[in-house]
Amino acid sequence: MPAIPSSTHILTRNAHEEFTTRPLTTADITACHQLSQQLQWPHRLQDWQFLQSVGHGLVVEMHRDDAAPAVVGTALHFNLGQQHASFGMVIVQPAMQGHGLGRRLMQALLERTRGRVRLLNATEAGQPLYEKLGFVATGTTHQHQGAHLPPVSAPLPDGARLRPFVPTDIARIKALDAIASGMDRGHILEALGGLADGIVIERAGEMTGFALIRPFGHGHLVGPVVAPDIAHAKALITHWVTARAGDFIRIDVFATAGLSAWLIEIGLAHVDSIVPMRLGQAPAPSVPDAAEMQLFSVIAQAVG
């Protein structure tokens, strides 16, 4: 990976104010969290810490003659195996927008991930910039959330049973996720193992799907959900909605998954949509049974 110099000049506005970009460190997390709060993003400090631990980040720092340096922009990328990378947490302080900082951050991420297929989830505000950089939309992802949900039921498919995730399941979970996503996200799933609770669905002793849930934002986030079909996915999601009936629950599902109408029916309102985008040609599936496993929801919008 190309190294980013410790302090790279990127823009000068006047004689008393300039911006530099440098790698994000753990010491920056509080400032990054404050930036996301300015945009009313739900991420907690702990959510930033998790993303920084599994990814690579940059910050834009503003220097003024009469003040200490201040972080005014962030961007992270996550290497997913040898072929893919995802971008997320691309933020510019509202007062600093319109000065090209977002483009500079994106160009730096593109340089650091050269040779990979790049993925991101675009907000309405960010999509025009990403399109100018060559990203193309590949679908829609719907964000659903709710709290204190009514009782929910979804029948288990014949012959299937649910059981709690145990640490020895991680290898199979990574394998199923790779089949469903077409990417190697193993290091992120391993990191989630220390933060998330999991439920798996199995048939004849073989795991055929799983769903993780972890603290995030205002409550708990369900994801990823990996299953062979929508019936299995509903059973997995229903388990968490029932087990955490008193909690705030969020899940971000792909429009193609066909779950949104059902999620609304069970009390998880559709509150927002984002646009998955890609730069580069997606490699052909390398796993023969890729069509037999589906990814229904994201790990996080920043990761995919």
C-alpha positions as CSV (number, residue, x, y, z in Angstrom):
1,M,0.0,0.0,0.0
2,P,1.4,3.4,-0.9
3,A,2.4,5.3,2.2
4,I,0.8,8.7,2.9
5,P,3.3,11.3,4.0
6,S,2.9,12.4,7.6
7,S,1.8,15.9,6.5
8,T,0.8,16.5,2.8
9,H,-0.2,20.0,1.8
10,I,-3.4,19.9,-0.1
11,L,-5.0,23.4,-0.2
12,T,-4.2,27.0,0.9
13,R,-7.1,29.4,1.3
14,N,-5.2,32.4,2.4
15,A,-1.9,33.4,4.1
16,H,-3.3,32.4,7.6
17,E,-5.1,29.2,6.8
18,E,-4.1,25.9,5.1
19,F,-5.2,22.3,5.0
20,T,-3.0,19.2,5.2
21,T,-3.9,15.5,4.9
22,R,-2.3,12.8,7.0
23,P,-3.1,9.2,8.3
24,L,-5.9,8.9,10.9
25,T,-4.7,7.7,14.3
26,T,-6.4,6.5,17.4
27,A,-5.7,10.0,18.9
28,D,-8.1,11.5,16.2
29,I,-11.1,9.4,17.0
30,T,-12.7,11.9,19.4
31,A,-12.4,14.6,16.8
32,C,-13.7,12.3,14.0
33,H,-16.7,11.4,16.2
34,Q,-17.5,15.1,16.7
35,L,-17.4,15.6,13.0
36,S,-20.0,12.9,12.4
37,Q,-22.2,14.3,15.1
38,Q,-22.2,17.6,13.2
39,L,-23.8,15.7,10.3
40,Q,-26.2,14.0,12.8
41,W,-24.8,10.6,11.9
42,P,-25.6,8.1,14.7
43,H,-22.1,6.6,15.2
44,R,-20.9,6.3,18.8
45,L,-17.3,6.8,19.8
46,Q,-17.1,3.0,20.0
47,D,-18.3,2.6,16.5
48,W,-15.5,4.9,15.2
49,Q,-13.0,2.9,17.2
50,F,-14.2,-0.4,15.6
51,L,-14.1,1.1,12.1
52,Q,-10.6,2.5,12.6
53,S,-9.4,-0.9,14.0
54,V,-10.4,-2.8,10.8
55,G,-9.7,-0.1,8.2
56,H,-7.3,2.6,7.2
57,G,-8.1,6.3,7.5
58,L,-7.1,9.8,6.5
59,V,-7.9,13.1,8.1
60,V,-7.8,16.7,6.8
61,E,-6.3,19.0,9.3
62,M,-6.8,22.8,9.2
63,H,-3.9,25.0,10.4
64,R,-4.4,28.6,11.4
65,D,-1.9,31.0,12.8
66,D,-3.9,31.7,16.0
67,A,-5.2,28.2,16.8
68,A,-4.2,24.6,17.3
69,P,-4.6,22.2,14.3
70,A,-8.2,21.0,13.9
71,V,-9.6,17.9,12.1
72,V,-12.1,19.1,9.5
73,G,-12.4,16.0,7.3
74,T,-12.1,12.2,7.4
75,A,-12.2,9.2,5.0
76,L,-11.6,5.5,5.6
77,H,-11.0,2.5,3.4
78,F,-11.3,-1.2,4.1
79,N,-9.3,-3.8,2.1
80,L,-11.5,-6.8,1.4
81,G,-9.2,-9.5,0.3
82,Q,-6.9,-8.8,-2.7
83,Q,-9.5,-7.6,-5.2
84,H,-11.8,-5.2,-3.4
85,A,-11.8,-2.2,-1.1
86,S,-14.7,-0.3,0.4
87,F,-14.8,3.5,1.2
88,G,-16.7,5.0,4.1
89,M,-16.9,7.8,6.7
90,V,-16.1,10.4,4.0
91,I,-16.9,13.6,6.0
92,V,-16.1,17.3,5.6
93,Q,-17.0,19.7,8.3
94,P,-20.1,21.6,7.0
95,A,-18.3,25.0,7.3
96,M,-15.4,23.7,5.2
97,Q,-17.5,22.2,2.4
98,G,-17.2,23.6,-1.1
99,H,-13.4,23.9,-1.0
100,G,-12.5,20.6,-2.7
101,L,-11.6,18.7,0.5
102,G,-14.0,15.8,-0.2
103,R,-12.5,15.3,-3.7
104,R,-9.0,15.4,-2.2
105,L,-9.8,12.8,0.3
106,M,-11.4,10.6,-2.3
107,Q,-8.4,10.9,-4.6
108,A,-6.1,9.9,-1.8
109,L,-8.3,6.8,-1.1
110,L,-8.2,5.9,-4.8
111,E,-4.5,6.1,-4.9
112,R,-4.1,3.9,-1.8
113,T,-6.4,1.3,-3.3
114,R,-5.1,1.3,-6.9
115,G,-5.8,-2.0,-8.7
116,R,-8.8,-3.0,-6.6
117,V,-12.5,-2.8,-7.3
118,R,-13.7,0.1,-5.1
119,L,-17.1,0.1,-3.4
120,L,-19.0,2.7,-1.4
121,N,-22.5,3.6,-0.2
122,A,-23.5,7.1,-1.4
123,T,-25.7,9.6,0.4
124,E,-27.7,11.9,-1.8
125,A,-25.2,14.7,-1.0
126,G,-22.1,12.6,-1.9
127,Q,-23.3,10.9,-5.0
128,P,-22.5,13.7,-7.5
129,L,-18.9,13.7,-6.5
130,Y,-18.6,10.0,-6.7
131,E,-20.1,10.0,-10.2
132,K,-17.6,12.5,-11.3
133,L,-14.8,10.2,-10.1
134,G,-16.2,7.3,-12.2
135,F,-18.3,5.4,-9.7
136,V,-21.6,3.9,-11.0
137,A,-24.7,3.1,-9.1
138,T,-25.4,-0.7,-8.6
139,G,-28.7,-0.6,-6.7
140,T,-30.4,0.7,-3.6
141,T,-30.0,-0.1,0.1
142,H,-32.9,0.7,2.5
143,Q,-32.4,1.6,6.1
144,H,-35.1,0.3,8.5
145,Q,-35.3,1.0,12.2
146,G,-37.7,0.8,15.1
147,A,-38.1,0.3,18.9
148,H,-40.4,-1.6,21.2
149,L,-41.6,-3.8,18.4
150,P,-44.7,-6.0,18.7
151,P,-44.3,-9.8,18.8
152,V,-43.1,-11.2,15.5
153,S,-43.2,-14.7,14.1
154,A,-41.7,-16.3,11.0
155,P,-41.8,-20.0,10.6
156,L,-38.5,-21.9,10.3
157,P,-38.1,-23.7,7.0
158,D,-38.7,-27.5,7.3
159,G,-35.7,-29.3,8.8
160,A,-34.0,-26.1,9.9
161,R,-33.2,-25.0,13.5
162,L,-31.6,-22.0,15.1
163,R,-28.8,-22.0,17.7
164,P,-26.5,-19.4,19.2
165,F,-23.2,-18.6,17.5
166,V,-20.1,-20.1,19.2
167,P,-16.5,-19.1,18.6
168,T,-15.8,-22.3,16.6
169,D,-18.4,-21.1,14.0
170,I,-16.2,-18.3,12.7
171,A,-14.5,-20.3,9.9
172,R,-17.9,-21.3,8.5
173,I,-19.3,-17.8,8.9
174,K,-16.4,-16.4,7.0
175,A,-16.9,-19.0,4.3
176,L,-20.6,-18.3,3.9
177,D,-20.1,-14.6,3.8
178,A,-17.4,-14.9,1.1
179,I,-19.8,-17.0,-1.0
180,A,-22.7,-14.5,-0.5
181,S,-20.7,-11.2,-0.9
182,G,-18.0,-12.4,-3.4
183,M,-15.4,-10.8,-1.2
184,D,-13.0,-11.7,1.6
185,R,-14.3,-9.8,4.7
186,G,-12.9,-12.3,7.1
187,H,-10.8,-9.9,9.2
188,I,-13.9,-7.7,9.8
189,L,-16.0,-10.6,10.8
190,E,-13.3,-11.8,13.2
191,A,-13.3,-8.4,14.8
192,L,-17.1,-8.4,15.1
193,G,-16.8,-11.7,16.9
194,G,-15.7,-9.8,20.0
195,L,-18.5,-7.3,19.8
196,A,-21.5,-9.0,18.3
197,D,-24.0,-11.7,19.3
198,G,-24.8,-14.2,16.6
199,I,-27.5,-16.7,15.7
200,V,-27.0,-19.4,13.1
201,I,-29.4,-21.5,11.2
202,E,-28.5,-25.1,10.3
203,R,-29.9,-28.2,8.6
204,A,-28.7,-31.7,9.4
205,G,-25.9,-30.3,11.5
206,E,-24.6,-28.0,8.8
207,M,-24.7,-24.2,9.1
208,T,-26.7,-22.6,6.2
209,G,-27.0,-19.0,7.4
210,F,-26.3,-16.6,10.1
211,A,-27.2,-13.1,11.5
212,L,-25.1,-11.0,13.8
213,I,-26.3,-8.1,16.0
214,R,-24.1,-5.6,17.9
215,P,-24.4,-2.3,19.7
216,F,-24.4,0.6,17.2
217,G,-25.6,4.2,17.2
218,H,-28.9,4.6,19.0
219,G,-29.3,0.9,19.8
220,H,-28.4,-2.3,18.0
221,L,-27.6,-3.1,14.3
222,V,-28.5,-6.4,12.7
223,G,-26.0,-7.4,10.1
224,P,-24.7,-9.0,8.2
225,V,-27.5,-11.5,7.4
226,V,-26.5,-14.3,5.2
227,A,-28.9,-17.1,4.1
228,P,-29.8,-19.3,1.2
229,D,-33.2,-17.6,0.7
230,I,-35.7,-15.1,2.0
231,A,-37.5,-17.6,4.3
232,H,-34.2,-18.3,6.1
233,A,-33.4,-14.6,6.3
234,K,-36.8,-13.8,7.8
235,A,-36.3,-16.5,10.5
236,L,-32.9,-15.1,11.4
237,I,-34.1,-11.5,11.6
238,T,-37.2,-12.5,13.5
239,H,-35.1,-14.1,16.2
240,W,-33.3,-10.8,16.9
241,V,-36.4,-8.7,16.7
242,T,-38.1,-11.0,19.3
243,A,-35.0,-11.3,21.5
244,R,-34.4,-7.6,21.6
245,A,-38.1,-6.5,21.5
246,G,-37.5,-3.6,24.0
247,D,-34.4,-2.3,22.1
248,F,-33.9,0.1,19.2
249,I,-33.2,-2.1,16.2
250,R,-31.7,-1.0,12.8
251,I,-31.1,-3.1,9.7
252,D,-29.9,-1.9,6.3
253,V,-31.1,-4.3,3.5
254,F,-30.5,-4.4,-0.2
255,A,-33.6,-3.5,-2.3
256,T,-33.1,-6.7,-4.3
257,A,-33.4,-8.8,-1.1
258,G,-37.2,-8.2,-1.1
259,L,-37.4,-7.7,2.6
260,S,-38.4,-4.0,2.9
261,A,-42.2,-4.5,2.8
262,W,-42.0,-7.2,5.4
263,L,-39.8,-5.2,7.7
264,I,-42.3,-2.3,7.6
265,E,-45.1,-4.8,8.4
266,I,-43.2,-6.0,11.6
267,G,-42.6,-2.4,12.8
268,L,-39.2,-1.5,11.3
269,A,-39.9,1.7,9.4
270,H,-38.1,2.6,6.2
271,V,-36.3,5.8,7.2
272,D,-33.7,6.4,4.5
273,S,-32.1,4.9,1.3
274,I,-28.6,5.0,0.0
275,V,-27.0,4.1,-3.3
276,P,-24.3,1.4,-3.5
277,M,-21.7,2.4,-6.1
278,R,-18.7,0.7,-7.7
279,L,-15.6,1.7,-9.5
280,G,-14.1,-1.1,-11.6
281,Q,-15.4,-4.3,-13.0
282,A,-16.6,-6.8,-10.5
283,P,-14.8,-10.2,-10.8
284,A,-16.8,-13.2,-11.8
285,P,-17.8,-15.4,-8.7
286,S,-15.0,-17.7,-7.9
287,V,-17.1,-20.0,-5.7
288,P,-19.3,-22.6,-7.7
289,D,-22.3,-22.4,-5.3
290,A,-22.3,-18.6,-5.1
291,A,-25.9,-18.5,-6.3
292,E,-27.0,-20.6,-3.4
293,M,-26.1,-18.1,-0.7
294,Q,-27.3,-14.5,-0.5
295,L,-26.2,-11.4,1.4
296,F,-29.4,-9.6,2.7
297,S,-28.0,-6.8,4.9
298,V,-24.8,-4.8,5.3
299,I,-22.2,-5.0,8.1
300,A,-22.3,-1.2,8.2
301,Q,-22.8,1.4,5.5
302,A,-19.1,2.3,5.7
303,V,-18.0,-1.3,5.1
304,G,-20.8,-2.8,2.9
